[in-house]
């Protein structure tokens, strides 16, 4: 399909930072995507996700935004809603897709309805009696569990527990930060991730297996410290499992209503069904991040990836909502 030549005499705004615990990583990503953008577009500005953002977007006359603010506010629909109101096109998922994807429980409930294989879980609340929550979890999920906050990325706040005593301690410390926690059965297997890149049509990227030294868990430190994790493409799983994770990644992308890009994470046991873990609707965007790595193996280099996402977002600029073309509304007599 022939593309009209994209307009590159525009101002691109990279939005990063914000109140999220992942703010420093997002600034790192911003620093990595700005050189390829500066090479291809007239002007590139990097803006902080704070209360000055609307004024700064207006001041710099930003034409299109590349959000790179991971976690709450940047990835949960808040930033996307602001950009919708301001009429500025942006890379990535809409308000609804972003909000659903960042909330692990919402993601699971939507995908459960679609038949996606997932770990059994319990949602526990700070207001419930602790001993009751503990025994319910152990009864439903077994002795070994994993505890997660609803809405953090990058493995932040994840805890493992075995048995009642540990679970009670970990829930207590988790409840200091969050009202509710997600507790899941702990499943062992290879950690595999699959990106979906949707420019003209959705393209499922190759499977990537993540290996950490001494089989450490792929936590925040292992994700962002160079040399502490290794990517193997394609993942060392059976052909059936590879087919399944790619199939499920596309299904998740579509059911959660992600747009442009997403990355789904899985635990793949020795044999049997891959287990879906979570979807990232704004995956890390440094050249060594998982999503760009998968895209490179599928034949799209980093610079081309970043620029095509921006060009694609710009195509949405000319499609504002026109109420004249919508369902007619009866005239009301509200004069009296």
HELIX and SHEET records of a PDB file:
HELIX    1   1 UNK A   23  UNK A   40  1                                  18    
HELIX    2   2 UNK A   53  UNK A   59  1                                   7    
HELIX    3   3 UNK A   78  UNK A   86  1                                   9    
HELIX    4   4 UNK A   95  UNK A  102  1                                   8    
HELIX    5   5 UNK A  104  UNK A  113  1                                  10    
HELIX    6   6 UNK A  130  UNK A  141  1                                  12    
HELIX    7   7 UNK A  163  UNK A  175  1                                  13    
HELIX    8   8 UNK A  213  UNK A  215  5                                   3    
HELIX    9   9 UNK A  220  UNK A  224  1                                   5    
HELIX   10  10 UNK A  239  UNK A  255  1                                  17    
HELIX   11  11 UNK A  290  UNK A  297  1                                   8    
HELIX   12  12 UNK A  302  UNK A  314  1                                  13    
HELIX   13  13 UNK A  323  UNK A  325  5                                   3    
SHEET    1   A 4 UNK A  43  UNK A  48  0                                        
SHEET    2   A 4 UNK A  11  UNK A  16  1                                        
SHEET    3   A 4 UNK A  64  UNK A  67  1                                        
SHEET    4   A 4 UNK A  89  UNK A  90  1                                        
SHEET    1   B 4 UNK A 121  UNK A 125  0                                        
SHEET    2   B 4 UNK A 180  UNK A 185 -1                                        
SHEET    3   B 4 UNK A 144  UNK A 149 -1                                        
SHEET    4   B 4 UNK A 159  UNK A 162 -1                                        
SHEET    1   C 4 UNK A 202  UNK A 204  0                                        
SHEET    2   C 4 UNK A 190  UNK A 198 -1                                        
SHEET    3   C 4 UNK A 208  UNK A 212 -1                                        
SHEET    4   C 4 UNK A 229  UNK A 233 -1                                        
SHEET    1   D 4 UNK A 202  UNK A 204  0                                        
SHEET    2   D 4 UNK A 190  UNK A 198 -1                                        
SHEET    3   D 4 UNK A 261  UNK A 268 -1                                        
SHEET    4   D 4 UNK A 274  UNK A 280 -1                                        
END                                                                             
